[in-house]
Amino acid sequence: MVVALSGWVDAGMAGSGAVAVLHEQLADADQFTTIDLTDHMDLQQTRPNAHWADDGLRVITWPEVSFTAGRLGRDMVVVSGPEPSLRWPTVTAAIVEVARTLHVRDAFTLAGMPSLVSHRRPVPVLATATHHSLAQEVAPLRLAYGGPTGLQTIVQRALGDADIRSAGLWAQVPQYVSGSPSPPAVRALLRRLAEVGRLELDLRPLDARCDAYSARVDAGLASRPEVQQVVDRIDREQGASTDDLVSEIELFLRQQPGD
């Protein structure tokens, strides 16, 4: 199961962009159920969409979380939609119930977070995990965090409590461009998901979009030398050593109970 709920937080639209690619490439895709969020949303913040159908009628699409089954080298379910404003326990329980009914073994949540990294370097993807063994597979790990959180973290924890191995993959998006769609962040998330989730994904269609994105960012920085100086410094200082990453993993593993 792959879960991406757009809202707080999805820098660079990394999670929502990644599930859009998954939907495009799913073989035998079947949207088999949804969670109606009409009574779970502040509809002044997340508004319904209106569009014209082929028969000329105007159609209103209400916010929902969709569940789409298909294959990408293995059977999978993609769960996507907006993060609801209300009734998180109810929505979380519904997602976990679907996972249990379908005997899901592994689950991944996808998102992006703003970070002090450079757009000139490969996008780092850090992880969180609910199980000791999975933490070793998905490393490097995010540093321990305490504070406000999003529904994806709640869902990840609930899936783990249901004995479904669950990991969160977080693309580290340059903070200075985190508010716009980032094809490199989408590509990095999907590449990592394919590795740890053993999925068959074709990332080549994203290559040209990544090149165009980098060129646009460079062009924008060229017209703002004061910002470019800051980015140059971030670029020079970016990158933790292998020893730092190993220390983070060891610290996490020491804090976890056995599977």
ChimeraX attribute file (.defattr): number of C-alpha atoms within 10 A of each C-alpha:
attribute: neighborCount
match mode: 1-to-1
recipient: residues
	/A:1	23
	/A:2	22
	/A:3	25
	/A:4	27
	/A:5	23
	/A:6	24
	/A:7	20
	/A:8	16
	/A:9	20
	/A:10	25
	/A:11	28
	/A:12	27
	/A:13	24
	/A:14	33
	/A:15	29
	/A:16	25
	/A:17	23
	/A:18	22
	/A:19	24
	/A:20	15
	/A:21	18
	/A:22	20
	/A:23	17
	/A:24	9
	/A:25	16
	/A:26	21
	/A:27	15
	/A:28	10
	/A:29	16
	/A:30	13
	/A:31	13
	/A:32	10
	/A:33	13
	/A:34	17
	/A:35	15
	/A:36	14
	/A:37	21
	/A:38	15
	/A:39	12
	/A:40	18
	/A:41	19
	/A:42	13
	/A:43	15
	/A:44	7
	/A:45	8
	/A:46	16
	/A:47	13
	/A:48	13
	/A:49	10
	/A:50	11
	/A:51	11
	/A:52	10
	/A:53	10
	/A:54	7
	/A:55	6
	/A:56	8
	/A:57	9
	/A:58	11
	/A:59	11
	/A:60	12
	/A:61	11
	/A:62	14
	/A:63	23
	/A:64	19
	/A:65	20
	/A:66	17
	/A:67	21
	/A:68	20
	/A:69	19
	/A:70	19
	/A:71	16
	/A:72	17
	/A:73	14
	/A:74	11
	/A:75	13
	/A:76	21
	/A:77	26
	/A:78	23
	/A:79	21
	/A:80	22
	/A:81	20
	/A:82	18
	/A:83	24
	/A:84	23
	/A:85	16
	/A:86	13
	/A:87	12
	/A:88	16
	/A:89	13
	/A:90	10
	/A:91	20
	/A:92	18
	/A:93	14
	/A:94	15
	/A:95	21
	/A:96	20
	/A:97	14
	/A:98	15
	/A:99	19
	/A:100	15
	/A:101	8
	/A:102	12
	/A:103	10
	/A:104	18
	/A:105	13
	/A:106	19
	/A:107	23
	/A:108	24
	/A:109	24
	/A:110	27
	/A:111	31
	/A:112	28
	/A:113	22
	/A:114	19
	/A:115	16
	/A:116	15
	/A:117	23
	/A:118	24
	/A:119	22
	/A:120	13
	/A:121	12
	/A:122	13
	/A:123	19
	/A:124	17
	/A:125	26
	/A:126	20
	/A:127	21
	/A:128	24
	/A:129	25
	/A:130	21
	/A:131	20
	/A:132	17
	/A:133	13
	/A:134	17
	/A:135	21
	/A:136	15
	/A:137	14
	/A:138	21
	/A:139	19
	/A:140	19
	/A:141	23
	/A:142	18
	/A:143	14
	/A:144	9
	/A:145	7
	/A:146	6
	/A:147	4
	/A:148	6
	/A:149	11
	/A:150	15
	/A:151	21
	/A:152	23
	/A:153	14
	/A:154	14
	/A:155	25
	/A:156	25
	/A:157	20
	/A:158	19
	/A:159	27
	/A:160	19
	/A:161	14
	/A:162	14
	/A:163	16
	/A:164	22
	/A:165	23
	/A:166	27
	/A:167	27
	/A:168	28
	/A:169	26
	/A:170	28
	/A:171	31
	/A:172	26
	/A:173	30
	/A:174	25
	/A:175	16
	/A:176	17
	/A:177	16
	/A:178	20
	/A:179	14
	/A:180	11
	/A:181	18
	/A:182	23
	/A:183	23
	/A:184	24
	/A:185	32
	/A:186	29
	/A:187	25
	/A:188	22
	/A:189	28
	/A:190	27
	/A:191	19
	/A:192	20
	/A:193	23
	/A:194	17
	/A:195	14
	/A:196	15
	/A:197	20
	/A:198	12
	/A:199	18
	/A:200	16
	/A:201	17
	/A:202	14
	/A:203	14
	/A:204	9
	/A:205	10
	/A:206	14
	/A:207	13
	/A:208	10
	/A:209	15
	/A:210	17
	/A:211	12
	/A:212	12
	/A:213	17
	/A:214	16
	/A:215	12
	/A:216	12
	/A:217	14
	/A:218	14
	/A:219	11
	/A:220	13
	/A:221	15
	/A:222	12
	/A:223	10
	/A:224	10
	/A:225	11
	/A:226	10
	/A:227	13
	/A:228	15
	/A:229	12
	/A:230	12
	/A:231	20
	/A:232	12
	/A:233	12
	/A:234	16
	/A:235	16
	/A:236	10
	/A:237	12
	/A:238	12
	/A:239	13
	/A:240	8
	/A:241	8
	/A:242	10
	/A:243	9
	/A:244	11
	/A:245	16
	/A:246	14
	/A:247	11
	/A:248	17
	/A:249	18
	/A:250	12
	/A:251	14
	/A:252	19
	/A:253	16
	/A:254	10
	/A:255	9
	/A:256	12
	/A:257	8
	/A:258	9
	/A:259	10
